[in-house]
Amino acid sequence: MSTLAGVRVSDLRGCARIVVDATIGVTGIVEAMHLTVARRSDPLEITGCVARLVYGTIRAVTALVGHGVDAIAGAMTPLLDGQASSAQREAAVAILNGVLGNYLADTANPLAIAMRFRRDGQPLELETATLAALPASAKVLIFVHGLCLNDLQWARHRDDHGARLAAELGYTPVYLHYNSGLHVSTNGRRFSELIETLIGQWPVAVEELAIVAHSMGGLVARSAYDYGTRGSCHWPSHLRKLVFLGTPHHGTALERAGNWIDAMLETSAFTAPFARLGKIRSAGITDLRFGSTRESDWRGRDRFDHRGDRPQPMPLPARVQCYAVAGTGGIGGRLLGDGLVPLESGLGDHPDPRFALAFPETHRWVGHGLSHLDLVSRREVYERIGDWLAS
């Protein structure tokens, strides 16, 4: 029963929508395969006409049932959605958003996460009086989670980087919660707007702003800084330090492999329908192919195109001390790095000088034997972050 703790009617409503859309999508895949085979054996396409009628009926009935369930759940939601969330629910919703985030947002699914700052899993109202109750110091530290994760997971294994840095260095930590399945640039633009509001409403003069970002969160932070400076925002002038933990600055081999599999499936009429399954993955995931951070990297292009162009170079933020932590889990060496992010990508190294990120050697650290998630909570990682922020 603990796995059901915090589940709401709106969650069930969102899941029902996913099931209905998935059923319709799978029906389309089966239909495409059926018609491909039928064309080989039935030149008159009599079988194909019957098949189209049958599959069309299945889709219509499924959609009708889905609308009925959605209407009933929608009426019940205001009456029964009062209970608090749980860590299990938050983790499950974060994974769904990471994998299907753009679909959830485009269909107004109640499971879609709206970007906001939070503390202890509760939304943080960006008003001066509310922020003064934190209490708020002159040093603000923002934590940005990665793909398929959420802000509560910074306290993984009860080892919270934010709580320690608050106690030892006087920072006031706030945590970003966002839909990691959206384009990195979409999240970056919104993140920049939120920081501008946060700094504008902060109850005391901000002397120092720092960001600690894990995995995709590092790309979102770089994107936010780019949009903030180009948009003449004030907050970039407050940013002093930016720490990246396992950030795929130049993308991940896993997403490039997934894109290659899509391309191979599309080479045959019999396997092409299965390529649709691979293409349900979110825009955020496909951005990880090469580490895209700007809207111009994807606007007007097919994000599943195997030939996809690399994004334009984006240097590290100027006048900001930037640091990189990468892990090597012991399996796959430098190629797999921490299990998800290659070592070179995590450290910003690249054979093309235009793309290489200029982290000073003293601003780089490799944690041997650390997995991707270990970077969120391990003591040795905290000590490195603490040394850098205190310097």
N, C-alpha and C positions, 0 to 999 in steps of 0.2 A: 504493500500500500504506500510505502514511502516514495515510490517512483511516481505516484499520482499526486503527491502533495503540491498544492498550489495550482493545480490545473483548473482552468476556467472554461466557462461555456464558450467564450470567444475563441479559445484555443481549439476546442472541438469543432467549432464552426470553420475556423481556418483550415484545420486538417481535412474536414469534409470537402472543402473546395479543392484542396490539393488532390484528394482521392478521385474526385469527379474529373478534374482536368487530366489527371494521369490516366484514368480509364479511357477517356476520349483519345488521348495521345497514343496509347498502346493500341487502341483499335485502329488508328490510322496507320501504325507500323505494320500490323497484321494485314490490313487491307492492301497496302503497297506490295508486300511480299506475295499475297494471293494473286493480285493482278499481274505481277511480273511472271509468275508461273503460268497463269491462265493464257497470257498472250503467246506463250510458246506452243501451247497445245490446242488453242481455240482461236483460229484466225478471224472468225466472225464475232468474237468477243461476246457471245451469248452468256457464257459463264461470268464474264466481267460485269455485265449489266446487272445480273442477279446479285453478284457479290456487292456491287456498289449500293444496291437497294438495302441489302441486309445490314451492311456496315453503317449506312446512313441512319437506319432505324435504331441501331444500337446507340449511336451517338445522340440521337434525338431523345431517346428514353433516358439515357444517363443524364443528359443536361436537365431534363424535366424533373427527375428525381432530385438532382442536385439543387435546383432552385427551390424545391419544396423544403428540403432539409435546411437550406440556408435561411429561408423565411422564418421557419420555426425557431431555429437557434438564435436568429437576430432578435426575435421578440422576447426570448428568455434572457438574453445577455444582460440587459439593465437590471434584471431582478436577481440574478444569481452570481454576478461577477464581483462580489465584494471581498473575497478572501485574498490574503496576501500571497505573493509569489513564493517560490522556493528555489534553492540552488539547483536542484535537478531540473525544474521547469526552465529556469534561465539558461542552463547549459543546452537543453534540447532546442529551445527557440533560437539560440545563437547559432547552432549548427545548421538548422533549417535556413536561417538567413544567409549564412555563408555560402551554402550550396545553391539556394534558389532565391536569393535576395532580390534581384531585379524583377523576377516574376512576381514575388509577393508584393513588391511595391507597385508594379504596373497594374495588378489586379485588385489593389486596395485590400489585400488580405489582412485580417486583424492580427496575424502573426508577424507582420512586417514591423521591424524595430524602427522607431523614430529617433534620430540622433539627439542626444542630450548629455549634459554632465550629470553625474550621480555621485552620491556618497553612501556607502553601505547599502547599495542597491536601490536607493531612493532618489527620485529626481531632485535635482538641485535647482531651485528657483533663482534665476539670475536677477535678483533684486538686492539692493544694498543692505536693507535691513535683515534679509534672510542670510546673506553671506556673512554679515558681521557676527552671526551666532555660531560660526563654525568652531572656534574663533579664527579670524583671518589674519595672517601675518603679512609682512611685506614681501615674502618670498613664496611664489605660487609654483606648484609642481603639478603638471598635467600628465596622467598616465593614459596611454592609448593602446588598447588591446589589438590582437591580430585576427586573422581569418577564422571564422567559426568559434570565436571565443567571446567572452563578455567581461565587463569590469569587475565582477565578483571574483574572477579567477586569478586576479593579482594576489589574492590571499590563499593561493594554492598551498596545501599542506600546512595551513596556519602560519605561514612565513610570509608576512606582508611587507614588501619593500617600502610602500608608502607610509605605513605606521612607523617604521624604523627611522625613515628620513625625517619625518615630522618630529619625532622625539629627539633625534641626535643632531639634526642640522637646522631645525626651526622652519621647515617648509610646511605650507598648507597644501595637502594633496587633494586634487579633484580628479575624477575618473570619467573618461569619455565612454559612452555606450552608443554603438552605432550598428547599422546594417552593413556587415562586411561583404555582402554579395553585390552591392552597388559598385559602379565604377569608382576606382580610387579617386579620380578627379572630381566626381560628384561629391564624395565624402570630404575631399580636401577643401572644396569651395565652402561647403556648409560648416566644416570645422573652423575655418578661418573666420567666418561670420560669428560663430559662437564664442570664440576666444575674444574677438573684438568687444562683444557684449559683456563677457565676463570681466575683462580688464576695465571696461568703462563703468561697471557697477561695483567693482571691488571697493570695500569700505575704507581701505587705507592705501596710501601711495605705493604702487608696486615698484620695488627696487630690483627684483629679479624674477624672471619667468624662465622655467626650465621644462623640458618635455622628455619623458622616458617612454619610448615606443617599442612595442614588440611586434616582430614579423611584419605583416601588411601595414600595421599601424605606423611603421616608419615611413612607408611610401605615402600614407595619408598625411603625415606631418610635413614631409617635404612638399607635397602638393599644396597643403594649406599655406605654407610660407610663401610659395610661388604666387598663389592667388592673393595673399595678403599684401605682398610688396607691389604687385602689379595693380592692385586695387586701392593703393594709397591708404591702407589700414594703419592704425597706430601700434597694434600689438607686436609686429615684428621688431620694432625698436626696443622692446622690453625683453625679447628672447636672448638669453645669454648662453644656454647650454642645451644641447640636443643629444640624447643617448639612444642609439639604435641597438636593439637586442634581436639578433637573428633576422634582420631585415633583408629580404631578397632584392637588393638594389638593382640587380641586373636580371631578375627573374629566377624561375625554378626549372630544373630539368624535368620534374614530374609533369608540369603543365605543358611543356614543349612535347613530351612524349605522348600526352593525351591528345594533343592537336595532331600529331603524326598519325596516331591510330585512327582518328576521324578521317583523315585524308585517305588512308589505306582502305577503310570500309567503303568509301564513296567510289572506289575504282570499279566495283562490280555492282550490277543491277540487283543481284540477289542479297548483297550485304549492305547496300546503301541505306535501306530503311533503318538499320541498326545505328547508323551514324547519328540519327535523331536523338538517341538516348544519350550519347556523349555531349550533345549540344544543349542539354537542359542545364548544364552547369552555368553558374552565374557570371555576370560581367566582371565581378571582382576577381574571380578565379582566372578568367582569361587575361586579365590585366597582369597577372603574375607570370605570363609567358616571358615577357622581357622587362617587367618592372615599369609599366606605363603609369604616368602620374598626371598627364595633361589631357584635357578634352580633345585636343588636336591629334592625340595619338590614336584615337578610335573614331572620332566623328566622321561619318560618311564612308566608313569602311566596314567590311564584313569581319567581325572579330574572330570568326572561326577560320578565316582564310589561312591556309597552311603557309602561304608565301608571305604572310603579314610583315609589314615593314617595322623595323625597330623604331622606338620612340626617339625623339630628338634629345640630345644630351641635356641633362639638368645638373649643374654643379651643386655642391653642398651650399647651404645658406651662407652668404657672406657675413662677416663680422659676428659669427656665432661659433662657439667652440663645439665641435661635433665629435662624437665618440662612437665606436663600433665594437660590439661584442658578438662573436660568432662561436658556434659550438662544433665539435667533432664527436659524433656518437660512437666512433670506432668501427662502424660498418660502412664500407664504401669510400672511406678516406675523404679526400678533398671534394670528390664529385658529389656525394650526398651530404657532406658536412654534418649538420645536426640531425640528419634524417629527412629533412624537408628542404633546407636551404643550402646550396653548395657553399663551401668555404669562401671561394673568391667572391661570390655574390654578396655574402654577408659582410665581407670586409671592403666591398666597393672596388675590388681589383678588376681590371678589364684590359685585354690586349690592345684595344684601341684607346689611345690617350685621351680622345675626346670624351669617352664615357667613364674613364677611371676617376674615382672619387678620391680627393686628396686628404685622406685621414692621416695626420702625423703618426709616426710609428708609436709614440707614447699615448696616442688616443685609440689604439687598437688592442684588443685582447681576445685570445682564443681559449675557450674552456674545453679542455680535452675530456672526453667521456661524458659530455653534456648533450642531452637531447634538446629538441626544439622547445619543448615545454619546460625543461629544466631551467631555461634562461629566465623564466618568469619568477622563480621563487628560490633558487639555490643560494645558499649563504655566500659562496665565493663570488657569485655574480653581484650580490648586494654590496659586498665589500668593495668591489671594483667601482660600482656606480657611486657609492658613498665617497670614495677617494676622489673621483673626478668632480663631483658636485661640490666637495669641500675645498678643492684646490683653488 
